[in-house]
Amino acid sequence: MEKNRPLPAQKPLNQETIAAIATPPGKSALGIVRLSGPSALETAAKFLQIDPQNLKPRTAILTRAFLRGEFIDEVIALHFPKTASPTGEDLIEITSHGSPFILSSLLKAALESGAALAAPGEFTRRAFLNGKMDLSQAEAVCDLIRAENQASHRAALLQLSGGISKALNQIKAPLLEMLAHIEACLDHPEEELPPPPENEFIFSLHQTHEAISNFAATYERGKKILSGPRICIAGLPNSGKSSLLNALLGRERAIVSEIPGTTRDTIEESLPLGEMTPLLIDTAGIREQASDAVEREGIRRTQEALNNSDLALVVIDRSREISLEEEKALLSIANAAKKGNKPAIFALNKSDLPRRIGKDWEGISVSALLGEGIEELKKILSTRLIQETLGHEVLITNFRHHQALTEAAKEILLAENSIRDNVKKWEERAAFHLRQCLRFLGEVTGDNASEEVLNSIFSKFCVGK
């Protein structure tokens, strides 16, 4: 395989024409090879039977492709001129049969005709450098490719449509106006401009700090969408936790036994659940008197799983009475969820048997053995996760964005404090912190992203995107 070139520098734009296979490895009905750059059309004409002068923009044509004079395949060629292409450069997409040999031959033909092998993410990088999208949109392309459920797909689409930059533009508007006022007073003291309205500035900075902090706080929900929320299945020994895990998954994943304490370690499995794909975590039963050191370690891991989960699914055997000691253990699970600000859903298992548990215990009745109530339980879990996580607003799903917003919020506080405390030459200090805040906000959209940051971001993309 040809070795990838290093990623191009941010400025000036690289003038090479690049080529890559744009579809995943393996056999498929169709495959695509892309060329982008100032000589994309002329390069493609060297191995395709096309006339660059007669190829109409955005019009697919059927033609033949050759490698060193040997026929490769009949292909569809599509030309996007730089004024209306995804990369901001002349772009050619060649669609062929999806044989790995055919696609490899087409790529070799493009490289031998003068194109350079694209580096990972270079097509999207060029789109960013040519002003077709900002950096948050470019990163959303990668998230969109990796989306595994409806929720992550929706979050990526909102970012790709410019949702983050729109939100930041609203935040930046009053800051830019404030900075312009302060700098005018600093740069032209002889013109006797009206002094900066301190109280108005403090109020505006307070509101802006709240807006940035709230936006940054959406990262907690955003990362759950990408990684999947965690549901901890907890309860007393032999209450049917492992059976419920198997019933939810629709297969025998965990060992089930009538012997209490069978589960000693956590078992984790993903479960497609509506718009999301949460991770189910089956845990060891919690009780005061563990039989041995291994069970005590299992209980410790259960408590750790509860602390790291987003929802507690508490399983109770409704076919027998609960002792005071057991009640205390169950309440400790619910209290741990409450303390962690996470919902707790009670599943009253073994509904196929007569109920003996007290009326004070409420929840959804299920039978893991017979599958009764399982679909209803899934709907309840899905609804609660959506309520806790999803919304139609743009969410921060990228740690880099969260970090930049957090730093921007700190600068706003420093600017506000310099005015509020009437620090000497507060105008200069406030202006400095406002510029710093705008710089951090610009890091999100790529206004002042360094080459090192760009290399880090686009190196995570696949070649051909």
Sequence and secondary structure as in RCSB ss.txt:
>XXXX:A:sequence
MEKNRPLPAQKPLNQETIAAIATPPGKSALGIVRLSGPSALETAAKFLQIDPQNLKPRTAILTRAFLRGEFIDEV
IALHFPKTASPTGEDLIEITSHGSPFILSSLLKAALESGAALAAPGEFTRRAFLNGKMDLSQAEAVCDLIRAENQ
ASHRAALLQLSGGISKALNQIKAPLLEMLAHIEACLDHPEEELPPPPENEFIFSLHQTHEAISNFAATYERGKKI
LSGPRICIAGLPNSGKSSLLNALLGRERAIVSEIPGTTRDTIEESLPLGEMTPLLIDTAGIREQASDAVEREGIR
RTQEALNNSDLALVVIDRSREISLEEEKALLSIANAAKKGNKPAIFALNKSDLPRRIGKDWEGISVSALLGEGIE
ELKKILSTRLIQETLGHEVLITNFRHHQALTEAAKEILLAENSIRDNVKKWEERAAFHLRQCLRFLGEVTGDNAS
EEVLNSIFSKFCVGK
>XXXX:A:secstr
         SSS     EEEE S SS EEEEEEEEESTTHHHHHHTTBS  TTT  TT  EEEEEEETTEEEEEE
EEEEE GGGSTTSS EEEEEEEE HHHHHHHHHHHHHTT EE  TTHHHHHHHHTTSS HHHHHHHHHHHH  SH
HHHHHHHHHHTTHHHHHHHHHHHHHHHHHHHHHHHHH GGG      HHHHHHHHHHHHHHHHHHHHTHHHHHHH
HH  EEEEEESTTSSHHHHHHHHHTS  S   SSTT   S EEEE  BTTB  EEEE     SS SSHHHHHHHH
HHHHHHHT SEEEEEEETTS   HHHHHHHHHHHHHHHHTT  EEEEEE TTS   S TT  SEE BTTTTBTHH
HHHHHHHHHHHHHH  SS     HHHHHHHHHHHHHHHHHHHHHHTT TTHHHHHHHHHHHHHHHHHHHHTTT  
HHHHHHHHTTS TT 
